[in-house]
Amino acid sequence: MRKQTPITPDLGLEGAVNGLVTGLNRPPSLTNRTPLYVTGPDSVVLDCTHDVISVNTTAGNVTLLLPDALAAARAQGFTIAKTDSTANTITILPTRGQALVGTSTISTASKVFAYPLKTGTGWATF
């Protein structure tokens, strides 16, 4: 297996191909968790028991509140996928008082990755 070089060490990412994440620096206990399925309209407070969030906004918008970045494991991250092609959106919000660097709204069928900043002061999305 080839060794991947860090592209953004502060986010705990190991490497990328064509701008896509190919590996995550996660302890084995944090992988293979059950995905969370959300159907709009809804507002959901995320916790660290899921790392893949599949969202269907056909019936309405969805708001996802990220957990406290300090409380999240260093490599805890979320893959948030919008599974429909409606005009409804997913809004990603950090815990009150924390920063969100990157996109905060998903309006098309796509995936967004959210990872806690190494400083614990907020989240980065891409």
N, C-alpha and C positions, 0 to 999 in steps of 0.2 A: 504494500500500500504506500502510495507516495505521501510524503509529508506536506501538509498544507501550511502556507505562511500566513501569519496574522494580517488582516486588512484593517481591522479596527480593534486593537487589543482591549481598549476600555469597555467595549460592549461584549467581550467574551466570544467573539466570532473567530473561527479558525481559518476560513478561506472563502473564496468566491470564484465562480466561473461565469463570465459574461455578466457580472453584476449580481448574480444570484448566490445566495448563501448555500454552501455545499456541506458545511459541518458546523456543529455547535459544541462549545466547550461545556457540556452538561454531564453531571454525575450520572451513572447508570440508573440510579433510583428515580431520576426526573424524566426518563424517556418512557415511551410506550404507555402513556396515560390515556384515559378515555377522552375522546373529543367531547366538547360541549356544543350542543345544537341549539341555536336561538332562532326563534321566529318572531318577526315584528308584528305589530308594534310592541316594543318592550324596552326596558331599561334594566341592565344586568350589572351587578357588582362582581367582578372577576376575583377569583382567589387562585392560589398556587396548586390546585388539584387538577387543573386542565392546562394543556399547552397549545391545543388546537381548538379554535373557536370557529365553527361553521355557522354562518348567519344567512338566513333567508328573509329578505325585506319586502317580499311580494305584497304583504298585507299592511306594511307600514315601516316607518323609520325605527332604528335601533340605536340605543346609547349604551356603550360599554365603559364602565369605570374601572380603570386599572388599579391594582392593589398598591399599597405603600411600597415604593421602590426600596426602602431600607429593609423592610420585612421580607421582600422577595429574595430568594436565593440568588447569588451573584449571577448565575447563568440562567436563571428562570426567565423565560421569554414566552411570547405568545405568537402564534401564526393565526391571523384573523382573515378568514376568507368569506367574501360576499359571493353567494352561490346563484344569484339571480341577476337578470339584466334590467330590472325596473329602475325608475328614476329615484326611488327611495334610497336613503343613505344610512350608513353606519357612522356614528360619531364616537370617537375614542377620547376619553377624558382622563387626565391623571388625577391622583388623589389630591385633595385640596392643598394648595400651597406648594405643590411640586410642579416641575417643568415638563413640558412635552415638546421635544425637539423633532420636527418632521411633520408629516401629515397627520391631521386629526379627523379627516372625513374621508370615507370611502364611498364613492358614488357610482362606480362601475363594477362589474363582476371582476374581481381581482383579489390579490392577497397582499396583506401588509404584515410586516414583522415588527413586534414591539419588544424592546429589551431595556432592563433597568440600567441607568448610567452607573458606572463603577463607583461614583461618589455617593450614590444613593439619594441624590437630590431630585431625581425625576426619571423620565423615560425617553428613549429615542425610537422613532418609527421610520421604517423605510420599506 
